Amino acid sequence: MTPSTTTGSTSPEPSDPGHGPAARALRAQSLAHGTVGTALPHIERAHRGLTSWADAHTLLTSCTKDLLADETASLYVGAPAIAFALHTAARDTGRYTGALHALDSRITRLTRQRVHAAHIRIDRQIRPRVGEFDLFYGLTGLGSYLLSRDPAAPAMREVLTYLVRLTLPLEHDPDQLPGWWTDLDPSGSRTAEFPGGHGNLGMAHGVGGILSLLAIAARAGAVVDGQNAAMKRICAWLDRWRQGTETSPWWPQWITWTEHRTGTVKQTGPLRPSWCYGTPGLARAQQLAALALGDTDRQRLAEHALLACLSDPDQLGRIRDAGICHGAAGLLHTTHRVARDATATGFDAHLPGLRTLLLKHPADDDGFLDGEAGRALALLTAQTHGATASGWDACLLSG
């Protein structure tokens, strides 16, 4: 049986929720752009004793009405997003214990429903939507939250077991495409530009995020059968599509069906050096996998890939904004996280320039993913060489 196709969107969050009370609640509950995301720097500062908890508490309280906890909720919108922010506030403080207990029950139930549906989809030989498994909207994101709460939780093991299965081709797939291959384009639509769909390599919506979660979980002691083999399969796929030279490797954003069939990547060179797509995010994902697997050769490759990227003025010149997702804040923070675990030297020489690059770009809005909240968090965390007080970067799978 040849795998069939799906319809749907990679993003269950409405692009225009309207102006009523429900719409305002939805915007507030967005980790990416809403109130819950803007609370994160206040929480980080309060943990560091730089401000009182009052501002953080006011923001968190304001976005807890009419919690979205149905099948569209995810790490980046709704109840899981609120729970994540509360968890960062609760770290070493004992705050919000009752609220987190109630939310954890709902999120566990939601996660198990999603895992069950995903296994049924695989059994039926249907390719996934990206939103089934990705970090922003899918089970990788829910798994990241569960891992932060309790690595030994049964629901966490269920997510890991699903992700291991996702790394395998569908049983009757004649092309033996990886299980995360989708028949849709990167926006979740069916377009002529992506006949046959694509395989996404990114951190936010692709296999980079899956690899990071599997690796972080393994290092935290959350391990299921086949987890190491799954990480190796992903790494082998990244090796297959690695471009550039041995000393300056890079990876495309995604692989199209034509590229898979011909073995030739259309993208002619590295794009902007971002967390979401690009060398920095994938370097960190592979470094984490290498640390989990004890693979010193891969760790060396990942670290030198980032160093080569940071030494390339053409790549750095493509950074045009301050954001965490694809801007200077994400580049600075990812570099700090890689440097903390690196055996390679040379990262310290780049960090002052990356901070200057971030200060050069004003934020476009006050949100976390593309705005001032993310910019502020990256600058705060740079002061402690990549260490966070609240664990805010768990939503980026930074490790």
C-alpha positions in Angstrom: 0.0 0.0 0.0 1.5 3.3 -1.1 1.3 6.0 1.6 -1.6 8.4 1.1 -1.7 12.1 1.5 -3.0 14.5 4.1 -4.5 18.0 4.2 -4.1 20.6 6.9 -1.8 23.3 8.2 1.4 23.1 10.1 0.1 25.9 12.4 -3.1 25.4 14.2 -2.9 29.0 15.6 -5.3 31.3 13.6 -3.5 34.0 11.7 -6.3 36.4 12.4 -8.2 35.5 15.6 -10.5 38.5 15.4 -11.2 41.0 18.2 -13.6 39.4 20.7 -12.8 38.1 24.2 -11.8 34.7 22.9 -9.5 36.2 20.3 -7.8 38.3 23.0 -7.4 35.3 25.2 -5.8 33.4 22.3 -3.3 36.1 21.6 -2.5 36.4 25.3 -1.8 32.6 25.4 0.7 32.7 22.5 4.3 32.0 23.6 5.6 33.2 20.3 3.9 36.6 20.2 1.6 37.1 23.1 1.5 37.9 26.8 2.8 34.6 28.0 6.0 35.1 26.0 6.5 38.6 27.2 6.4 37.3 30.8 9.5 35.2 30.3 12.1 38.0 30.7 10.3 39.3 33.8 10.5 35.7 35.3 14.2 35.4 34.4 14.9 38.8 36.0 12.9 37.9 39.2 14.9 34.7 39.6 18.1 36.7 39.4 16.8 39.2 42.0 16.9 42.1 39.5 13.2 42.9 40.0 10.2 41.8 42.1 7.9 39.0 41.1 4.9 41.4 40.8 5.2 42.2 37.1 5.7 38.5 36.2 2.7 37.5 38.3 0.5 40.2 36.8 1.3 39.1 33.2 0.8 35.4 34.0 -2.5 36.1 35.7 -3.7 38.2 32.8 -3.4 35.3 30.3 -5.0 32.4 32.2 -8.6 33.1 31.4 -10.4 30.8 28.9 -7.4 28.5 28.5 -7.2 26.8 25.2 -6.7 23.1 26.0 -8.3 21.3 23.0 -6.6 19.5 20.1 -5.1 22.8 18.8 -3.2 23.6 22.1 0.6 23.2 21.9 3.8 24.3 23.6 3.5 27.7 21.8 -0.2 28.4 22.3 -2.8 27.7 24.9 -2.6 25.7 28.2 0.8 24.1 27.5 2.3 27.6 26.8 0.9 29.0 30.1 2.1 25.9 31.9 5.6 26.3 30.5 5.8 29.9 31.7 4.4 28.9 35.1 7.0 26.1 35.3 9.9 28.6 34.6 8.5 30.7 37.5 8.2 27.7 39.8 11.8 26.6 39.3 13.4 26.5 42.8 10.6 28.7 44.2 7.6 26.4 44.8 5.3 28.9 43.0 2.1 28.0 41.2 2.1 24.4 42.5 -1.6 24.0 42.4 -2.1 25.5 39.0 0.7 23.4 37.5 -0.8 20.2 39.0 -4.1 20.9 37.3 -2.5 21.9 34.0 -0.3 18.9 34.0 -3.3 16.6 34.1 -4.8 18.3 31.1 -1.6 18.4 29.2 -0.9 14.7 29.9 -4.4 13.8 28.6 -3.9 16.0 25.5 -0.5 14.4 24.8 -1.8 10.9 25.1 -4.7 11.7 22.7 -2.2 13.1 20.2 0.2 10.1 20.5 -2.7 7.7 20.0 -3.9 9.6 16.9 -0.4 9.6 15.5 0.0 5.9 15.9 -3.3 5.3 14.1 -2.1 7.6 11.3 1.1 5.5 10.9 -0.8 2.3 11.0 -2.9 3.6 8.1 0.2 4.4 6.1 -0.6 8.1 5.9 2.1 10.7 6.0 2.0 13.3 8.8 1.3 16.9 9.0 4.3 18.8 10.3 2.0 20.0 13.1 1.7 16.5 14.4 5.3 16.3 15.5 7.0 19.7 15.4 8.3 21.8 18.3 5.9 24.7 17.9 2.6 22.9 17.5 3.2 19.2 17.8 4.4 16.3 20.0 8.0 17.4 20.1 6.9 20.6 21.9 4.6 18.8 24.3 7.4 16.3 25.0 9.7 19.2 25.8 7.3 20.5 28.4 6.8 17.0 29.9 10.5 16.5 30.1 10.9 19.7 32.0 8.3 18.7 34.5 9.2 15.0 35.0 11.6 13.0 32.8 10.2 9.7 34.2 6.6 10.5 33.4 4.8 7.7 31.5 3.5 10.2 29.0 7.0 11.3 28.3 8.0 7.8 27.4 5.0 7.6 25.1 6.2 10.7 23.3 9.7 9.2 22.9 8.3 5.9 21.7 6.3 7.7 19.0 9.2 9.8 17.9 11.4 6.7 17.6 8.7 5.2 15.3 8.5 8.5 13.4 12.2 8.1 12.3 11.3 4.9 10.4 9.8 4.9 6.9 6.2 3.9 6.6 6.0 0.1 6.3 4.8 0.0 2.7 6.5 3.1 1.4 8.3 2.1 -1.9 10.5 5.2 -1.6 11.5 4.6 2.0 11.2 8.2 2.9 11.8 9.1 6.5 8.6 8.9 8.7 8.6 12.7 9.3 8.3 13.4 5.5 5.1 15.3 4.8 3.2 15.5 1.5 2.6 19.3 2.1 4.8 22.3 1.7 6.6 24.1 4.6 3.5 26.2 5.3 1.2 23.2 5.4 -0.4 23.7 2.0 -0.4 21.7 -1.2 1.4 23.7 -3.8 3.0 23.0 -7.2 6.3 24.2 -5.9 6.5 21.1 -3.6 5.1 18.1 -5.6 5.6 15.2 -3.3 6.0 17.3 -0.2 9.2 17.8 1.7 11.5 16.7 4.5 12.0 19.5 7.0 15.4 19.9 8.6 14.6 22.8 10.9 14.5 23.1 14.7 11.0 24.6 14.9 9.2 22.4 12.4 11.6 19.6 11.4 13.9 16.8 12.3 16.3 19.1 14.1 13.8 19.5 16.9 13.1 15.8 17.1 16.8 15.0 17.3 17.3 17.6 20.1 14.5 16.3 22.2 15.6 12.7 21.8 19.1 13.7 22.9 18.1 16.0 25.8 15.8 13.3 27.1 18.5 10.6 26.9 20.9 12.9 28.8 18.2 13.3 31.5 17.7 9.6 31.8 14.5 9.3 29.8 15.2 6.5 27.4 13.0 4.1 25.5 13.8 1.1 23.2 15.3 2.2 20.0 16.1 5.8 21.0 19.8 5.7 20.3 19.1 4.0 16.9 16.6 6.7 16.1 19.2 9.5 16.8 21.7 7.7 14.6 19.1 7.4 11.8 18.4 11.2 11.9 22.2 11.9 12.0 22.7 9.7 9.0 20.0 11.6 7.1 21.7 14.9 8.0 25.0 13.5 6.8 23.4 12.6 3.5 22.2 16.1 2.9 25.2 18.0 4.4 26.5 20.5 1.8 29.6 22.6 1.6 33.1 21.5 2.4 34.5 19.4 5.2 35.7 22.5 7.1 32.6 24.6 6.3 29.5 22.4 6.1 26.0 23.6 6.0 22.5 22.1 5.6 19.5 23.1 3.5 16.2 24.2 5.1 14.4 21.2 3.7 14.6 18.5 1.0 12.0 18.4 -1.8 10.8 15.2 -3.5 12.9 16.2 -6.6 16.0 16.6 -4.5 15.4 13.3 -2.8 15.0 11.6 -6.2 18.0 13.2 -7.8 20.2 13.4 -4.7 21.0 17.0 -5.6 20.2 20.0 -3.4 18.8 23.1 -5.3 19.9 25.6 -2.5 23.2 26.9 -3.6 24.6 28.0 -0.3 23.9 28.6 3.4 21.1 31.1 4.1 20.9 33.2 7.3 22.5 31.6 10.3 19.4 31.1 12.4 18.2 29.0 15.2 15.0 27.8 13.4 16.7 27.0 10.0 20.4 27.0 9.4 23.7 25.9 10.7 23.4 27.2 14.3 20.3 25.2 15.2 21.4 22.1 13.5 24.9 22.3 14.9 23.4 22.4 18.4 21.0 19.5 17.7 23.9 17.4 16.4 26.2 18.4 19.3 23.5 17.3 21.8 23.1 14.0 19.9 26.8 13.5 19.9 27.0 14.1 23.7 24.1 11.6 24.2 25.7 9.0 22.0 29.3 9.5 23.0 30.1 10.4 19.3 33.2 12.6 19.5 33.6 12.8 15.7 30.1 14.2 15.3 30.6 16.6 18.2 33.7 17.9 16.5 31.9 18.3 13.2 29.0 20.1 14.7 31.2 22.6 16.7 33.4 23.3 13.7 30.4 23.8 11.5 29.2 26.6 13.8 32.7 28.1 14.1 33.0 28.2 10.3 29.5 29.9 10.1 30.5 32.5 12.7 33.7 33.3 10.7 31.8 33.9 7.5 30.8 37.6 7.1 28.5 36.8 4.2 26.4 34.6 6.5 26.4 37.0 9.4 25.4 39.8 7.0 22.1 37.9 6.4 21.0 38.5 9.9 18.5 41.4 9.6 16.5 41.4 12.9 16.9 40.9 16.6 14.6 37.8 17.0 15.2 34.5 18.7 13.7 32.5 15.8 15.8 33.7 12.9 17.6 36.7 14.1 20.6 37.9 16.2 19.2 36.8 19.6 18.8 33.2 18.5 22.3 33.2 17.0 23.9 34.7 20.2 22.1 32.3 22.5 22.7 29.2 20.4 26.4 30.0 20.2 26.5 30.4 24.0 24.8 27.0 24.5 27.2 25.3 22.0 30.2 26.9 23.6 29.3 25.7 27.1 29.5 22.1 26.0 32.2 22.4 23.3 35.6 20.7 23.2 36.5 23.0 20.3 37.9 26.4 21.2 37.3 29.7 19.5 33.8 30.5 20.4 34.7 33.2 22.9 36.3 35.3 20.2 33.0 35.5 18.4 30.7 36.3 21.3 31.4 40.1 21.7 30.7 40.6 18.0 27.5 38.6 18.2 26.3 40.7 21.1 27.1 43.9 19.1 25.2 42.5 16.2 22.2 42.0 18.5 22.4 45.5 20.0 22.5 46.8 16.4 19.0 45.5 15.6 16.0 46.9 17.4 13.1 44.5 18.1 10.1 44.7 15.9 7.6 44.1 18.7 7.4 43.1 22.3 7.0 39.3 21.7 9.3 36.4 22.5 10.0 34.8 19.2 10.6 37.8 17.1 10.6 40.7 19.5 12.0 42.5 22.6 11.2 39.6 25.0 13.5 37.2 23.2 16.1 39.9 22.7 16.2 40.7 26.4 16.5 37.1 27.4 19.4 36.5 25.0 21.2 39.5 26.5 20.5 38.5 30.1 21.7 35.0 29.5 24.8 36.2 27.7 25.8 37.8 31.1 26.0 34.3 32.6 27.6 32.7 29.5 24.5 30.8 28.4 23.2 29.7 31.8 19.6 30.5 32.6 18.0 31.0 36.0 14.5 30.0 34.9 15.2 27.4 32.1 13.3 29.6 29.6 15.2 28.1 26.6 13.7 24.7 27.1 11.1 25.9 24.6 13.9 26.1 22.1 15.3 22.7 22.9 18.7 24.4 23.6 19.6 21.7 26.1 
